[in-house]
Amino acid sequence: MTPIDYFKLQAKNLFKDYQTQSPYTDEVNGFSYFTYSPKYFDIDRIFVECDWDEEDFTLMKAQHLFAMMLGFESWADLLKASDTELELAKLLWDNQHKIHLEDWEMYIANVEFDNKITFDAAAKMEIFKRVFVEVDGHHSPFGDYRLNKNTA
């Protein structure tokens, strides 16, 4: 499966999880909420952290949100990315339990600044593989957006 096909599947799974939405009203305080019965993602966390409108969410918006969770500005930017950038995005997604995207971006920015260098996507991917993928023991304090690493 190509990275684009994989990301399309993940966006569809995110939308499927959204479709499990049920309204809930706190009868004591009168506030209305939504609850979910997700299969793939911690959708409550995603909507809170990304500040997305839970009432107007479509597959197209799920694709855009998923692209942003991968570090792209939009789904269109993801589609235009090089094969190396897509492979790195997939590695980052698959290893989010080891390092959060923002922490990775800060890590790379600090290494580039300290060494007065700018890495291309291939160099970033090699660093990521050597430092995070091939080394056990890393654990992101931010957790994982996936409910089950094997199915999401």
N, C-alpha and C positions, 0 to 999 in steps of 0.2 A: 504494500500500500504506500503510495507516495505521501510525503508530508502534507500536501494540500488536501488529499483525500482523507487523511487522518484528521486534519483540523476541521474539515467539513463534518465529519462524523461526530467530533466532539461538540461542535456548535449545535448539531441536531440533538445530541444527547442533553445539552444544556437546555435547549428549548423543550424537549420532552419533560425534563424535570420541572421546568416552569409550568407546564401544562397540568401538573399535579396540584396546582394551587387551589386552596379552599379558603373562603372568607371566614374570618373569626372576629367576633365582637366581644370585647371584655365588658361583661354586663355590669361590673362594679364601676369601672371608670369611663365606660362609654366609648373607648377607642376601638377602631376597626383595624384589623391586621389581616395578613394572609399567612396561612400555614402551607407547608409543602410535604409531600411524601416522595422525596427524590431517590433516585436509584444510582445516579452517577456523581453528583456534585453536592457540595455544601452550599446549596443555592441561597439560603438565608445569609450566610457570610458574604457570598459574592455580591448580592444586592446591597447589603449594608456597606461593605467596603468600597464598592464601585459607585454607590449612590445612584442606582438605576431605578427608573419608574416601574414599579411592579404591576401597574394597571395597563400599561401600553407596551407590551413586549412581544416582538415578532421574531421569526426565524432570522430575518435580516439583521435585527438588532442583536440577536444572540451571536451571529457571526461577527459583528462589529465588536461586541463585548469580549468575545473569545480572542479576537485579534489583539485587543488592548491588553488582555491578561498575558499574552505572549510577548508583549513589548512593542507592538506595532501601533501606529496611530489609527489605523482603520483596516477593515477587511481588504480594501483595494490595495493598500500598501503591502499587506501580507501576500496577496496574489502576485505582486510585482517583485517580491523579494527573490534573491538568488537562491540556488539550491543549497549553498553553504549556510546562508542566513536561515533558511527553513529548517535545515538539519539541526542547527544550533538551537533554534526555537523549540524544536521537538525534544532535544536533550534537556533543555531547561525545564520544559513542562514535565517530562518524565522523571526528573530529579528534583522537583520542587520541595519534596520532603527533606532534601539536604540543604538547599539554599533558595531563599525567596528571590524572585526576579529583581527587586529593588536592591537587595544586598549584593547580588551578582553584578549589577550595573555599577554600584559603588566600588566594589572590589576591583573591577576592570579600570574604572576611572582613576582610582588611586594608584594602581600599578602603572598606568600610562603616564600619570602626572609625575610620579616618583622617578620614572625612567625617561621622561621627556620623549615619549614615543606614542604613536597611535597604531593600535592593532587593527588589522583587517578581520573580516568575519572568519577566515580560515584559522588565523592565529588565536582568536578568541575561542573558537571551537576546540582547538588543541589544548589550550590552557584549561578550559572547562573539563575536558575529558581527563586530563592528568591530575587536576586538583580535586575535582568533585566526583566524577563518574567512577573513576578507577580506585578511589580511596573511600573505604568505609569509615564510619564514625561521625560523619557530618550529620547534623540535625538542625533543621530550620526551626527557630522558636515560633515562627508564624504558622507552622502546620502545613496543611495540604488542602487544596480546593477539592481534591478527588475523595470520594467516599471509599472507593475500593480501587487501589492502584492497578489491579488486574483487569478491571472492566471499563474503566473510564478512558 
